[in-house]
Amino acid sequence: MGGVSSFNSQRFKEFEHAGWERLAAHYHELFGTITEQAIVPMLGAAAIRSGDRLLDAPCGSGGLSAAAAERGAQVTGLDFSASMVADAMTVR
């Protein structure tokens, strides 16, 4: 019947991880315009300012992390895709 009991969470995790690893190189060009529109409103809604500490998870290509750091926040960005983190470190 193939119900929920046949779901293999490990295979799904591996599938998702592999996809994000491949997408990292093109994420900004594909989704950057969309995700960048949310950065200022999100930081404003959270009232992020100098001296605040922020955990950005998943940080993706690092746009939110970089903008928060520009406001003087102490930012820690993490993502389960090492390629996305590497992209965040080189793009910003």
Long-range contacts (C-beta under 8 A, 24 or more apart in sequence): 17-80, 17-81, 20-79, 20-80, 20-81, 20-83, 20-84, 21-81, 21-82, 21-83, 21-84, 22-83, 23-81, 23-84, 24-61, 24-81, 24-83, 24-84, 24-86, 24-87, 25-83, 25-87, 27-60, 27-61, 27-84, 27-87, 28-61, 28-87, 28-91, 32-61, 32-63, 35-60, 35-63, 36-63, 39-63, 39-64, 39-67, 40-67, 43-67, 43-68, 43-71, 48-73, 49-73, 58-84, 59-84, 59-85, 59-88, 60-84, 60-88, 61-87, 61-88, 61-91, 62-87, 62-88, 62-89, 62-91, 62-92, 63-92, 65-92, 66-92
